[in-house]
Amino acid sequence: MANYNLLMIGAGRMAEAIVSGLRNKEETAFNSITVSNKSDQERLSKLKTKYQVHTTSDWKSVVHKSDVIILAAPPSAHEALFSELSNHLDKQLIITVAAGIDPSTMEVHLPEDTPVCWFMPNTAALIGKSMTTFACGKSIEHHHRKIIEHILSSIGEYEELTEQQVHDLTAVTGSAPAFLYLVTEALQETAKEYGLTNEQAKRLVTKMISGSAAMLETGTNADELRAQVTTPGGSTAAGVSVLEEQSLKKIIKDAIIATNEHARKSTKE
């Protein structure tokens, strides 16, 4: 199955998540994986030892041999990257995992007909559990899609959306885990107030959330599951009533809107 050479520009956590996921697949689409980073040689050395990848501080030395290039650099670095890349490209598939750098932006800055794709994973990619949204550019063909899905499947589940939907849903699939972790903190803190140790509180709440997620994965709607737990007039109903009075749903929606507005502003800047 191995037919392609992959170049990863950037060596941060998401780059490592993808490399790790690809290395853990039984069959790989890549003959070789090269990770590039200019400034952190110690990081490159660790990745080379841990994942048996090639490393370089100068991606230009290998770009001509690469079929797929993943940009795992910060959004602010992309304009300069595009400028440098443009002189070295010959129809390679270019993928970015940077927030706000959509296919239209990539197509403006890269040579005409360059196949491009935008991944928006979340941090669960580190354990192969990301829910990644993605959008493809105009020059993506069938064989590109096979490569894209091969990479995406190495870090979890994925869903293709329109470019605008990826922008809008990044707050839900990418940022919302932080909202859930904040709720988790509140539950753990409350558990400790009732006399539990930190480890007891952490285990109790983590397992509750894990079990709740497993129930959702059965396909049952969230409102149905909530109704199953919330007996009318019961204790859970009293707690749910407080959350409804405090407009929990509106708070979550407002948080998503604020996240998206900040992302749009940052992209424009």
N, C-alpha and C positions, 0 to 999 in steps of 0.2 A: 504493500500500500504506500510505502514511503516514496514520494516523488518530488518533494519540494524542499527548498531551503528557507528557513525562517530567520529574520533579523528582528530583534527586539531592541528598540532605541529607548533606553530608560531601564533602571534596575530596581525600582521601588517595590512596594508590597504587591501591587496589582500585576506587575511584570512577573514577579516570583510566583504568584498564584496561577498565572497562565502556564508558565514553564512547568510548575509542579503538576498541574492538571494534565498537561500533554505527556509528561514523563510517566504518569500513572496509567495512561491508556494502554490497553492490550495491543492495539494496532495504532501506528502513527502515520500521519501523512507527510512527515518531515524527515528527510535524510539527515539534516543537521539543524541545530538551533544555536544562534549566536546572540549573545546579550552584550549591548554596548552601553558604556557609561564613561563620561569624560573625567569626572572628578573623584569618584570613590573606588579606588583600586582594591581596597579591602573587601568591599561589598562584592565586587566582581569575583574576587578570589573565592569567597564563600559560596557564591552561586555555582561557580565552576566545579568546585569540589562536591557540593551537595547534589547537583543535578547532572553532572557530566556534560555540560554545555561548553561551547566555545565562547570566549570573551574577547572584547577589544575595547580600547579607548577611542578608536577612530572608526566609526561605522562606515565612512566613505571608502574604506579599504575593502569592504566586503559587500557593499550594496549592489554591485553589478552582478554578484553571484546569488543574490537573494530573490526568491520568487514572491515572498510575502513579507511585508514590513509592518510591524506593529509599533505605533507611537505611544509609549507609556510615559511620556514626559508631561509636565504641568501644562495647562492651557496656555499660559503666558509664553511658553517656549515654542509654541507651534508655528507662529508666523515666521520666525527665523528658520525653524526646521524646514518648513515648506519651501522657503527660498533656496536653502542649500540642497534639499532633495531634488528639486525640479531639474537641476543640471545632471542628475545621475539616473533618472528614471527611464524605463523602457517597458511600460505597461505592467509593472509589478502591482500586486494587490496591496493597497495601503489601508490599514485599519488604525483607528485611534480609539483610546479609552478615556479621552479627556472630556470633561464636562463642557458643554457648549460648542464643541467643535463638530458641527454637523456636516453631512455630505455636501451640501451646497457650499459651505465655507471651504471645504477641502477642494472641491472642483474649481472654485475661483482661483485658488492659489497654486494648483498643480497643473501639469501639462494636460491638454485636451485629451479626453477619452481615458484618463487614468481611472481604473476601477477603485472605488473607495467605499469604506464601510465604517460606521460609527457604533461602537459598543458602549453601553452604559451598565456595567456590572455594579454589584455592591460588595461590601467587605466579606460577605459570606463566601465569595469566590475563593478565599484562603482555605476553606475546608470543602470546596467543591459543591457549595450549596447556594450559589448566587442565583437570583432571578434577574437575568440580564435582558434588557430591551435593546433592540438594535435597528438601524435603518441603513439601507443600501443606496449607493449612488446610481446614476443613470447607466454607467458602463459595466455594471456587474452582470456576469453571465453565469450559466448553469455550473460550470466547473468552479467558479469563484464561490458560489453558494455552498458547494460541497465542503470547501476548505473552511469557510466561515462557520458552518454548522459543526464541523469537526472541532474547531477551536472552542466554540461556545459550549459544546457538550462536555468539554474537559473541566469547566468551572461550575456547572450546574444546569439549571433550566434556562430557557430563552424564549423570547417572543418578538417577532418582527412587527414593527409599527411604522407609521409615517414619521417623517422627520419631526414634525410639530408635536406629535404624540410623545416621542421620546423626550423632547424638551419638557412637556407638561407632566409626564409621568415619572421623571427622574426623582421628583420629591417623594413619590409614593414608593418606588422600588429601591431608590438609592439612599435617600435621606431619612425616610420613615423608620428604618431600624433604630435610629437615634431616639426617635419619639418613643418607641417601644422600650428601649433601654432605660429611658427616663421613668416610665411607668414601673419598670422592674425595680429601679432604685427605690421608688416610693413604697412598693410592696415589701421589699427586703427591710427597709428602715422601719416600717410598721411592725413587721414580724419580730424584729429585734427589741422593739419597745414592749413586746409581750414576753420578753425573757429569753428568746432564742439567741444562740451564739451566731456570729457572723456566718460561719460555715453552715449551720443548720438553716438559717434564713435563706442563704444563697441556694442550697440544695432544694428546699421546699418550693421556693418560687420558680426556680429554673425548671424543675420537673413538672410543675403545674402548667407553665407556659408551653413546654414541649408537648405535654399531653393534649393541651388545647389546640395546638397547631396540628397535631395528628388527627384530631377530630375534624378540623376544617379540611384536611386532605382526604377525608372520606367522600367529599363532595357535598356534604350538607351545608346549606346556607348559614351564614353567621347569625342571622336573626332567628332561625329555627333553633340553633344550638343555644342561643341566649335564652329563648323561651323555655327550653328544656330545663335550664338551671334555675330560672326565675319563676318560682311558684307564686301565683297572685296572692298578695297579702303576706308573703313570707319574708324571711330575713334578707335573702338576696335581693328581693324586690325593693326593700328599704334602701339598700346600698345603691342599686341601679337608679332609684328615684333621685338620689342626691346627685349622681353623675348627670342625669337628664336635666335637673334644675340648674346645674352649673354649665349646661350646654357643652358637654364633652365633645359631641360630634362637630359642633361649630368651632371649638378650639382647635381640633385636629385639622379641619378644613382651612382655617385661618393660617395655621402653621404651614400647610402645604402651599397656600397662596404666597405667603411671605418668602418661603424657600424659592419658589419659581421666580418671583419678582426680583429677588437678589441675584439669582443666576442669570437672568436676562440682563440686568444692569451690569454685572461683572463681565459678561460676554461682549457687550457693546463697548465697555471701557477698554 
